[in-house]
Structures are given as C-alpha cells and as structure tokens.
Amino acid sequence: MVHGDHNKSKNSGGFALIILGALMLIVGPQEAIIPQSLSIIVWIGGIIIGGTGFYLKFVRNRVKRQ
C-alpha cells in the first residue's frame, strides 16, 4: 500500500505518561495523600513513568529519523 506509513497512528501515549509521571512526583512527598513508607516508591515510579513517556514522545522519533 502506497500510503501505509502516512495512515499509521503516531500517538504513542507518551504525553499521557509524562503527565502521569509529573503528577506522581508532585503527589509523592505529600504525606496526607500517600503514607511516608510509599513516598519513595511513588517518586521512583514517577521518574520511571515520566522517563518512559519522554522517550516515547521525543527520543524514539528522533532516533528513527537519523
């Protein structure tokens, strides 16, 4: 098919993962919402999820183009 690449969806969900990771980093240190024992787990999860979203949104497309 000639236009197969043009018709593919380019939405990888990376932006949603970036937002979710940022929210986890904001909510993580607030002990009223999350107990202190889970705070570090939420921080690490936020960094991992946000980093994955950043990779899917920005880095992966630039590597493919080169």
VMD Tcl script that builds the backbone (N, CA, C; Angstrom):
set m [mol new atoms 198]
animate dup $m
set s [atomselect $m all]
$s set {name element resname resid chain x y z} {
  {N N MET 1 A 0.838 -1.171 0.000}
  {CA C MET 1 A 0.000 0.000 0.000}
  {C C MET 1 A 0.890 1.243 0.000}
  {N N VAL 2 A 0.609 2.173 -0.841}
  {CA C VAL 2 A 1.454 3.340 -1.032}
  {C C VAL 2 A 1.451 4.262 0.180}
  {N N HIS 3 A 0.302 4.487 0.746}
  {CA C HIS 3 A 0.191 5.434 1.854}
  {C C HIS 3 A 0.102 4.738 3.210}
  {N N GLY 4 A 0.662 3.573 3.323}
  {CA C GLY 4 A 0.591 2.821 4.570}
  {C C GLY 4 A 1.228 3.540 5.739}
  {N N ASP 5 A 2.404 4.137 5.530}
  {CA C ASP 5 A 3.072 4.861 6.611}
  {C C ASP 5 A 2.333 6.140 6.969}
  {N N HIS 6 A 1.726 6.757 5.994}
  {CA C HIS 6 A 1.005 8.006 6.249}
  {C C HIS 6 A -0.245 7.769 7.099}
  {N N ASN 7 A -0.874 6.633 6.946}
  {CA C ASN 7 A -2.121 6.349 7.645}
  {C C ASN 7 A -1.922 5.762 9.035}
  {N N LYS 8 A -0.703 5.451 9.417}
  {CA C LYS 8 A -0.454 4.883 10.735}
  {C C LYS 8 A -0.654 5.936 11.816}
  {N N SER 9 A -1.165 5.499 12.951}
  {CA C SER 9 A -1.341 6.408 14.083}
  {C C SER 9 A 0.016 6.672 14.732}
  {N N LYS 10 A 0.322 7.930 14.971}
  {CA C LYS 10 A 1.590 8.293 15.579}
  {C C LYS 10 A 1.432 8.606 17.053}
  {N N ASN 11 A 0.269 8.351 17.617}
  {CA C ASN 11 A 0.020 8.619 19.020}
  {C C ASN 11 A 0.513 7.433 19.842}
  {N N SER 12 A 1.602 7.639 20.564}
  {CA C SER 12 A 2.174 6.560 21.347}
  {C C SER 12 A 1.741 6.606 22.802}
  {N N GLY 13 A 1.025 7.643 23.209}
  {CA C GLY 13 A 0.633 7.774 24.609}
  {C C GLY 13 A 1.727 8.357 25.473}
  {N N GLY 14 A 2.790 8.840 24.853}
  {CA C GLY 14 A 3.920 9.377 25.601}
  {C C GLY 14 A 3.570 10.606 26.417}
  {N N PHE 15 A 2.719 11.467 25.853}
  {CA C PHE 15 A 2.356 12.693 26.573}
  {C C PHE 15 A 1.569 12.358 27.839}
  {N N ALA 16 A 0.690 11.383 27.774}
  {CA C ALA 16 A -0.075 10.968 28.958}
  {C C ALA 16 A 0.853 10.396 30.028}
  {N N LEU 17 A 1.872 9.660 29.619}
  {CA C LEU 17 A 2.822 9.117 30.591}
  {C C LEU 17 A 3.653 10.221 31.241}
  {N N ILE 18 A 4.003 11.247 30.482}
  {CA C ILE 18 A 4.738 12.376 31.054}
  {C C ILE 18 A 3.886 13.070 32.108}
  {N N ILE 19 A 2.622 13.305 31.813}
  {CA C ILE 19 A 1.710 13.948 32.764}
  {C C ILE 19 A 1.530 13.083 34.006}
  {N N LEU 20 A 1.340 11.789 33.829}
  {CA C LEU 20 A 1.175 10.887 34.968}
  {C C LEU 20 A 2.425 10.867 35.840}
  {N N GLY 21 A 3.590 10.825 35.221}
  {CA C GLY 21 A 4.837 10.845 35.994}
  {C C GLY 21 A 5.006 12.137 36.760}
  {N N ALA 22 A 4.640 13.269 36.144}
  {CA C ALA 22 A 4.734 14.554 36.832}
  {C C ALA 22 A 3.771 14.613 38.010}
  {N N LEU 23 A 2.569 14.106 37.831}
  {CA C LEU 23 A 1.622 14.079 38.947}
  {C C LEU 23 A 2.119 13.212 40.092}
  {N N MET 24 A 2.743 12.106 39.765}
  {CA C MET 24 A 3.286 11.240 40.819}
  {C C MET 24 A 4.414 11.946 41.568}
  {N N LEU 25 A 5.230 12.718 40.854}
  {CA C LEU 25 A 6.308 13.438 41.530}
  {C C LEU 25 A 5.768 14.568 42.403}
  {N N ILE 26 A 4.639 15.144 42.033}
  {CA C ILE 26 A 4.037 16.204 42.842}
  {C C ILE 26 A 3.345 15.612 44.070}
  {N N VAL 27 A 2.629 14.518 43.896}
  {CA C VAL 27 A 1.856 13.928 44.981}
  {C C VAL 27 A 2.734 13.104 45.927}
  {N N GLY 28 A 3.853 12.609 45.449}
  {CA C GLY 28 A 4.706 11.714 46.234}
  {C C GLY 28 A 5.095 12.221 47.610}
  {N N PRO 29 A 5.592 13.443 47.751}
  {CA C PRO 29 A 6.043 13.882 49.075}
  {C C PRO 29 A 4.928 14.330 50.022}
  {N N GLN 30 A 3.689 14.363 49.583}
  {CA C GLN 30 A 2.599 14.815 50.441}
  {C C GLN 30 A 2.089 13.653 51.283}
  {N N GLU 31 A 2.393 13.695 52.562}
  {CA C GLU 31 A 2.061 12.582 53.442}
  {C C GLU 31 A 0.582 12.490 53.764}
  {N N ALA 32 A -0.184 13.542 53.504}
  {CA C ALA 32 A -1.620 13.485 53.754}
  {C C ALA 32 A -2.320 12.591 52.732}
  {N N ILE 33 A -1.738 12.463 51.544}
  {CA C ILE 33 A -2.353 11.659 50.486}
  {C C ILE 33 A -1.757 10.254 50.457}
  {N N ILE 34 A -0.444 10.177 50.564}
  {CA C ILE 34 A 0.263 8.893 50.477}
  {C C ILE 34 A 1.082 8.710 51.746}
  {N N PRO 35 A 1.028 7.532 52.373}
  {CA C PRO 35 A 1.853 7.308 53.563}
  {C C PRO 35 A 3.343 7.471 53.256}
  {N N GLN 36 A 4.107 7.827 54.278}
  {CA C GLN 36 A 5.528 8.104 54.084}
  {C C GLN 36 A 6.290 6.881 53.578}
  {N N SER 37 A 5.847 5.691 53.945}
  {CA C SER 37 A 6.549 4.486 53.501}
  {C C SER 37 A 6.424 4.278 51.987}
  {N N LEU 38 A 5.355 4.767 51.373}
  {CA C LEU 38 A 5.175 4.615 49.930}
  {C C LEU 38 A 5.723 5.800 49.144}
  {N N SER 39 A 6.157 6.833 49.842}
  {CA C SER 39 A 6.597 8.056 49.179}
  {C C SER 39 A 7.754 7.812 48.223}
  {N N ILE 40 A 8.731 7.046 48.641}
  {CA C ILE 40 A 9.897 6.782 47.784}
  {C C ILE 40 A 9.501 5.931 46.587}
  {N N ILE 41 A 8.597 4.996 46.788}
  {CA C ILE 41 A 8.142 4.155 45.683}
  {C C ILE 41 A 7.408 5.005 44.651}
  {N N VAL 42 A 6.600 5.965 45.109}
  {CA C VAL 42 A 5.878 6.842 44.193}
  {C C VAL 42 A 6.860 7.733 43.439}
  {N N TRP 43 A 7.892 8.240 44.106}
  {CA C TRP 43 A 8.911 9.060 43.439}
  {C C TRP 43 A 9.612 8.269 42.339}
  {N N ILE 44 A 10.055 7.081 42.671}
  {CA C ILE 44 A 10.761 6.251 41.686}
  {C C ILE 44 A 9.827 5.890 40.529}
  {N N GLY 45 A 8.581 5.545 40.857}
  {CA C GLY 45 A 7.606 5.245 39.806}
  {C C GLY 45 A 7.340 6.439 38.907}
  {N N GLY 46 A 7.268 7.634 39.490}
  {CA C GLY 46 A 7.060 8.844 38.701}
  {C C GLY 46 A 8.209 9.120 37.758}
  {N N ILE 47 A 9.422 8.904 38.239}
  {CA C ILE 47 A 10.593 9.111 37.384}
  {C C ILE 47 A 10.621 8.094 36.245}
  {N N ILE 48 A 10.319 6.848 36.552}
  {CA C ILE 48 A 10.332 5.801 35.522}
  {C C ILE 48 A 9.225 6.031 34.494}
  {N N ILE 49 A 8.021 6.323 34.965}
  {CA C ILE 49 A 6.902 6.525 34.048}
  {C C ILE 49 A 7.109 7.788 33.210}
  {N N GLY 50 A 7.553 8.877 33.839}
  {CA C GLY 50 A 7.813 10.109 33.090}
  {C C GLY 50 A 8.944 9.943 32.093}
  {N N GLY 51 A 9.991 9.218 32.484}
  {CA C GLY 51 A 11.103 8.964 31.567}
  {C C GLY 51 A 10.686 8.111 30.383}
  {N N THR 52 A 9.832 7.129 30.632}
  {CA C THR 52 A 9.324 6.298 29.542}
  {C C THR 52 A 8.477 7.129 28.583}
  {N N GLY 53 A 7.642 7.997 29.141}
  {CA C GLY 53 A 6.826 8.870 28.300}
  {C C GLY 53 A 7.674 9.824 27.486}
  {N N PHE 54 A 8.728 10.372 28.100}
  {CA C PHE 54 A 9.631 11.274 27.386}
  {C C PHE 54 A 10.316 10.540 26.239}
  {N N TYR 55 A 10.735 9.301 26.493}
  {CA C TYR 55 A 11.369 8.507 25.438}
  {C C TYR 55 A 10.393 8.259 24.287}
  {N N LEU 56 A 9.168 7.850 24.624}
  {CA C LEU 56 A 8.190 7.559 23.574}
  {C C LEU 56 A 7.796 8.796 22.784}
  {N N LYS 57 A 7.731 9.949 23.450}
  {CA C LYS 57 A 7.265 11.163 22.781}
  {C C LYS 57 A 8.349 11.844 21.957}
  {N N PHE 58 A 9.572 11.908 22.476}
  {CA C PHE 58 A 10.593 12.727 21.836}
  {C C PHE 58 A 11.791 11.943 21.297}
  {N N VAL 59 A 12.357 11.071 22.079}
  {CA C VAL 59 A 13.628 10.444 21.714}
  {C C VAL 59 A 13.449 9.402 20.622}
  {N N ARG 60 A 12.448 8.567 20.725}
  {CA C ARG 60 A 12.283 7.469 19.771}
  {C C ARG 60 A 12.086 7.983 18.352}
  {N N ASN 61 A 11.321 9.045 18.179}
  {CA C ASN 61 A 11.096 9.585 16.829}
  {C C ASN 61 A 12.363 10.191 16.240}
  {N N ARG 62 A 13.201 10.800 17.046}
  {CA C ARG 62 A 14.440 11.386 16.527}
  {C C ARG 62 A 15.436 10.314 16.143}
  {N N VAL 63 A 15.465 9.217 16.867}
  {CA C VAL 63 A 16.381 8.124 16.528}
  {C C VAL 63 A 15.959 7.474 15.212}
  {N N LYS 64 A 14.657 7.337 14.975}
  {CA C LYS 64 A 14.163 6.731 13.738}
  {C C LYS 64 A 14.509 7.581 12.514}
  {N N ARG 65 A 14.466 8.904 12.667}
  {CA C ARG 65 A 14.717 9.800 11.540}
  {C C ARG 65 A 16.166 9.792 11.100}
  {N N GLN 66 A 17.090 9.539 11.989}
  {CA C GLN 66 A 18.517 9.612 11.642}
  {C C GLN 66 A 19.026 8.380 10.989}
}
mol reanalyze $m
mol bondsrecalc $m
mol representation Tube
mol addrep $m
